[in-house]
């Protein structure tokens, strides 16, 4: 048995996902000394995956460039994935009166939008795998702009519905491909904080937008929500076009030491050594010693020492190209089926259902806020309903900070005590905080049923979101480390499932709450959340053995579907 209860596998010499992270604790200097390492206090950390010698490899980009990309694309996720969906949550009663429709009919508009989000997911995944993430992000942003322009100019229920449906096309890429981008840009020991950041954006920044949206609706009218969206989207599109190059990259497979069943570190170290000798012999030629020349030109070994390839760094304007080539030669149908095929992996299926369902429960809370608090004894205005989202915003912020501060240090701590060996299952240790999700949901329902102070209900709402992030961040990080080659497809599958659940809830959660009361509704949701937490230890304990089983019986590969870029 490995450290802290992870069961060892005895079928493969090396299980994909298991890597040497801390060479000092692993005493593996003889094997790993020739590989690339972190810098400064992380100099003992072996970089996983190993970056290539190509200056255009996203793993080789500067930390400033990577951070700029994450900020700009994260801004897009705030707009398209976090704000577009709940944009009208605080305005449901106002829209109901303006269009002479029931609150259920207005909620259903968001339901149709979510149906588009879920339905477009496989196409976004297929196109992203085929042509890269950048074209999909730009196209999605343009759909968000078009939908916002339509709604800002309409005066009818039909126009509102049409604009919101078009807006639905902007969400998929910024809810799923953005998560997979973390694996494109960052090494294993760096991903946790960015995963926490993205989950903060997807999970709780929508709460702050609800606060702002409620105030805007109350003072300026709901149309101004879309006027402001047009302005923000326009700025984001310009920034993304200029400063967010393509992050999908076709890397020699032997550099992806976290994905291989035969990592062959000695061979990779030998290639690195040959490259270093070439630099020593020609310090002012194709690759200058110390990495300076690497910024422009690098000549390196590829699959054999007899075959060399020269890389030139792209210019700024070359990096702004919308299309940068074809990254997969698989037929379109196979690419469309890939998000569903990866769910034949039981751990992937667990992650998709677990994280998608708990986030949907939180969204159900947002669906009923106006229904509960716009009427006696609360009688809150749209602005007041929006302020209720401060509770989950604070809870989500604390949850994201807690995960960001602990999830990477935890894996370093666990790897050090596991003789320097990193197991992706260590990502699941902070998931114990997910017990607060069920508690928050149950308490929220009870407080609403008993008409308690909205300060108390907002606190319970925040507690639920804190716990939900303690589930979503570790589970998503685990999948990204354990099955990174399927990252695009997994997060698309998660997004599709989640949004179809959202759509289903929009049909009945308001009526269910009115008929049975919030205590029954959220008590049920809380029990489901507790049930998911009971399954997490099974994944943790048996996860490595299942990774070995999957490497030996990969159903996706047997179907002829490739889920990673190939040379």
N, C-alpha and C positions, 0 to 999 in steps of 0.2 A: 504494500500500500504506500502511495506517495504521501507527501506532507499534507496534513490537515484533511485526510480522508479521501483523497482522489485515488480511485483504484487504478493500479498499473495494468498495462496491456502487455501480453506476451506473444502476440501474433505477428507484429511488425517490428523490425529493428528501430524504426523511427516513426512515430505517429504524427501525421501532419497537424500543425498547430503547436506542438510541443517544441520549444527551442531553448538553446542556451542564451540566457539573458545576462546573467552576471558571471563573467568568466573567472573572477576571483574566487567566488564560492564554488564554482564548478571545477576549478583547477584545470581548465581546458586551454590554457595559454598555448600549449603546443599545437593545438588544432585551430584555435580562433584568433591567435595573435596576428595573423595575416589578413584578417577581415577588418572591415571598417567599424569604428566604434564611435560612441558619443563623444562630446567634448566637455571639458571642465570636470564638474563633479560626476558626470555620467561617462567618464572615460573608460570605466570598466564595463559599460553596457555595450553588448554586441548589437549593432543596428539590425533590426528585423522589420521588413525585408532589407536585404543589402541593396544600396543604391548602385546603379550602373555608372559607367564613366561618362555618360552623355550629359552635357550641361543642360539639355532640354528635359531630362528626367525630372519629374516634379519632386522627387525625393531630394534632389540636389539643389532645389531653389532655396534662396535665403529665407530665414525665418520671417523677415519683414514682408517679403513677397507673399509667402504662404498666409501670414496673418491678414494682409490686405485682402486676399482672395476670400478668406473665411468671413471677414467683416462685411464685404460687399455682398457675397452670396447669402450670408446670414441676414443682412438687411432685406434681401429679397424674400427669404423664408418668413421674416416677420410680416412682410406685406402680403405675400401670396398664400402662405400656408397657415399663418397665425391670425391675420387680421381679416382677410377676405371672408372666411367662413363665418366667424362670429360677429361680423361687422354690424349686423342689424339686431343682435340679441337684445340689447337694451331698448330697442325701438319697436319691438313687436306690437305693443299696444297702440302706439302712434300710427304705425302702418295699418293696423287692423281698422282703426277709425277712418284714416284717409281713404282706404280702398274699399271700405265696407265689407271686410272679410273677417272670418274668425281668426283667432290667434293660431289655431291649428293650420289654417290655410297659409298664413304667412310663414310659419315654421317650415311648412312643406316646401317652400321656395328654396330654403337652405338644404332641404332634403334632396331635391332634384339636383342642386349644385353638387352635393356630395356624391350623388350617383354618377355624375359626369367625371368627378375626380377619380372615383374608383374604376369606372369603365375605361378611362383613358390610360390608366396605369400600365397595362401590358404593352400598349403602343409606345409609350414613353420609354419603357425599359428596352424594347426591341430597337427603337431608333437610337437610344443612347448607347447600346452595345454595338450597333452597326456604325454609327457616325460620331460617337463621342457625346459627352455630357453638354458641352458648350452650346451646340445648336439647339438642344432641347430646352436649356435654360433661357436662351434668348427668345425662342418661339413662345415659350410659356409666358414670359414677361409681356410680350406683345399681345397675347390673348387677354392677359389681365388688364392691360391698358385699354384695349378695345371694349371689353365688358364694362369697365368703369365709365368710359365715355358714354356708352349707351344708357346706362342707368342714370347717370347725372343729367341726361337730357330728356328722360321719359316722364310722362305724367300718368301712365297707366299700369295696371297690375300686370298686363301681358308684357309690356316693355321691361318692367322690373324683373319678371321671370326670365325673359330672353337674355338680358344683360347678365344676370346672375349665373345662368347656365354657361354662357361664354366664359365668364370668370372662372368657372369650374375647371376649365382647361389649363389654368395657370398654376394649379396647386401641386399636381403630381410630382413634377420634377423637383420642386423646392421642398418637398416633404420626404423624398426618398433618395434621389441622386445626390443630394447635398450630404446625406449621412455617409453614403459610399465614398464621397470625395475625401473624407477623413482618412480612409485607407489609402487613397491615391497620394496624399500629401505628407502623411505623418508615419513615423515608426511606432512599433507596438508600445514602447514605454512613454510615448507622447500622446496617445490617442484619447486617454480617459478624460482629460480636462476639456477637450474639444467635443467629445461626445456629450459631456454634461452641459456644455454651452449650447449645442444644437438642440438637445432635449429641453433645455430651458426655453429656447425660442419656440419650439414646436408645442411645448406643454403649457407654458405659463405666461409668455409675453402677450398672448391673446387676452389675458385678464386685464392687463394694463390698457390694451387697446379698447376694451369694453368700457373702462372708466372714461377714457377720452371720448369715445363714441357717444356715450350717454350724455356727456356735457355738451358736445357739439349738437346733437339732436335737440336737446332741451333749449339751447340758446339760438341756434342758427337754422335748424331743420335737418332732416335726415339726408337731403340731397347733398349737403355740404360734406358729408362723409365721403362721397364719391368724387367731389371736386378736389378734395385734399388727396385722395388716392391717386388721381390722375397726375397731380404734381409730383408726388413721391415716387410713383412708378417711373415717370419720365426720367427723374434723376438717377434712379437705380439702374435703368437700362443703359444710360450713357456710361456710368461707372463700370458696369459689368462688361460692356463691349470693349472698353479701353484697357481694363486692368485685370480681367479674369480669363486667362488663356485656358486652353483645353488641358484637363488634368488626367484624362485617360492616356495611358502610355503602354506601348508594347515593349516589355522588358524581357531580356533573355531569361528563360524560366528558372535557370539555376540560381539567379539572384533571389527568387522568392522562396527562401529557405523555410518559411512558415507554411508553405503549401505542399511541399514535396514529401513523399514517402521515403525517398532516398536523398537526403540533403547533401551528401558528398561535400562536406565543408573543406576537406583537404584539397580537392580539385579546384574549388572556388578560390581558396587561399593561394594556390599556385598561380592561377590566372592574375590575381591581384599582385603577386610578387613579380611576375613577368612585366606587368604594366609599370610597376615602380622602377624596375631596372631600365625599361625603355625611356622613362622620364629622366633617369640619372644620366643615361648615355646621350640624350638630346634635350637638355634643359631649356633650350630656346626654340625648339621645333614645334611639333604638333601638340605637345602637352607639357607645359612648363612645370618644373618641380615646385611643389608647394600648392598647386592648384590654380595659380594665376592664369596659366595658359588654358586651363580647362574651361575658363569662361568663354573662350572663343572656339578652340579646336581641340578635339581629343581623338587619338588613334588608339584603338584597343582591340584585344582579342575578343572574338565572339564565341562560337560553339567549338572552335578548335584553334590551336595556336598557329595554324597555317592560314587562317582566314582572319583578316583584320578589317575594321570598319572605321571610317573617319566621321566624326560628328562635328558639326558647326552650330554654334549657338544661334538661335533665331533672333532676328532683330525685333525691336518693339512692334513695328507694323506687321511683320510676319506673324507674331504671336496673336494679333487681333483677327486673324482669319477665322471666319465662322466655321468652315468645314476644313478639317485637317487630315482627311483621309478616311479609309475604311478600316475598322478595327475588328471586323468579323466577316467571314465569308459564308457563315451559316445561312441557310434559306430563311426567308422572312417568317414562315410559319413556325419553325423551330424556335426562333427568337421570341415570338409571341407566346409560345407555350412554356418558355423557360421559367417565368415566375411561378407557374403552377407546378412545374416538374420539380423544382427545388423543395417543394412542400412534401415530397415523398421522404425527405429526411425528417425523421420524427422530432429531432431537437429543433430544427428550423420551424417545423409546424408548431411546436410548443411555444417558441418565441413569438411567432406571428399571432397566434390565438391569445396568448397570455398578455402581451403588451397591447395588442389592438383592443382587447376587451376592456382592460382596466382604464385605458384612455377614453374609450367610449362611455364608460360609466361616469367619468368626470364631465364629459360633454353633456351627458344627460342632465347633470346638475345645472349647467348653463341654460339648457332648454327650458327648465321650469322656473328659473329665477323671476322672470317677468310675470309668469302665471301666479306665483305665490305672493310676491311682494308688491305687485301693482294694485292689489285689492286690500280691503280692510282685513286685519287691523293696521296693516303697514302703510298702504296708500302711497307708495313711493313713486316719484316721477321717473322718467327714463334716466335722468341724471343720477337719481338715487339708486336705481337698479344697477347702473354702471358702477357706482362706488362699491357695491357689494363684492365686485371682483377684486378689490384690493386685498381681501383675505386670501384667496388662492394665489394672487400675485406674490404676496409676501411668503406664503408657504412654499410656492414653487421656486422662488428665488433662494430661500434657505435650503430647499432640497437640492437644487442645482449646485449651490456653493458646497454643500456637504459632499455630494458625489464628486465634484471637480477636485475637491481638496483631498479626498481619500482614495479614489479608485485607482490611480496610478501608484501612489505610495503603498497601497495594500499589495499590489502585485509584485512590487519590488521587494517588500518585506517577505512575502510568501516564497518568492523565487529564491531569495537569499537562504532561507531555511530549508529549501528543497534542493540544496547543493547547486544553486545557480540555475536550475532548470525552471523555465516558466511553463505553466499549464494554463490554458485559457480559462479553465474552470475557476481560477482564482478571481476572475472578474465578478463572479457571482456572490462572493462573500458579503459585500455591502448590501446585498438584496434583502438582508434580514430586516432592514428598515421598511420594507414593503408591507409589513404587518400593520403599519399606521394607515395604509390605504383603506383596508376594511374597517378599521376603527373610525376613521373620519367619515366614511360613507354612512355607517350606521348612526353615528351621533348626529350627523347633518339631518338625516331623515326624522329622527326623534325630536330634535329641536324645532324643525319646521312644523311637524305634526302638533306640537304643544304650543305653537305660536310664541316661541321664545324670542329674545332680543336678536335683532339681525346682526349685532356685533358677535354674538355667540355662534350664529349659523355661519357667518363669514369665517370665523376661526376654524370651525369644523371643516368647512370647505377647503381652507388652506391646509389643514392637517391631511385631508384626503389626497390633495395634489402632492404634498411632500412625500407621502408614501408611494404614490403612483410613480414619481420620478425615481424613487429608490428601487422600483421594479424595472422601469423602462431603460434607464441608463446602464445598469449592469448587464441586463439581458441583451441589449443591442450591442454593447461593447464585446460581450462574449461571442456573439455570432460573428462579428466583424473579425475577431482574432482567430476563432476556431474554423470558420468557413469563409475566409476573406474572398476566395475566388468566386463565391456566389453572392457577394455583397450587393451588387445591383439588383439581382433578382429577389433576394430575401427582403430588402427594404421596400421594393415595389410590391411584393406580395403582402407585406405588412400594411402598406398604405392602402392597397385595394381592399383587404379584409376590413381594416379599420373604418374606411369610409362607407362601405356597404353596411356595416353595423350602425354607423351614424345615421345613414339613410333610413334603416329599419326603425331606429329609435324615434326619428322625427315623425313617423307614422303613428306611434302609439303611446310614447312616454307621457305626453301632456294629458291624454285621455285617461291613461292608467293612473297617473298621479291624482287627477280629479276624482276618479272613482274609488280607488283604494287608499289614497293618502300617501304622503311622502315617506311615512315610517315603513310601510310595507315595501314600497318601491326601492328605497335606498338600503333597507335592511336586507333585501334580496341581493342587491348589488354587492353589499359588504360581505355577505356569505360567499359569493362567487369569488371575490378577491382573496378571502382567506383560503378558499379551495385551491386557487392557483399557487399560493405560497407553499402549500403542502407538497406540491409537485417539484418545487425548486431543488430540494435536497437530492432527489433522485437524479436530476440532470447533473448536479454537482458531483455526486459520487461516481456515477457510471458514465460521465461525459467523455472521458478519455477512451474508454473501451468502445463507446459508440463511434467516436471519431475514427478509431482503427477499423471498426466494422464498415463504416461508410467508405473509407479509403479502399477497402477490399471489395465492396459491393456497391459501388456508386451507381445508383439507378439513373441519374441524369446522364452520366457518360454512356451507360448502356443504351439509352435512348438516342445517342448520337448528338446530344446538345452540349455545346461548349459554353461555359459560363465565365471565361476569362479570355483576355486578349492573347492571341497567339502570334508568334513570329511567322 
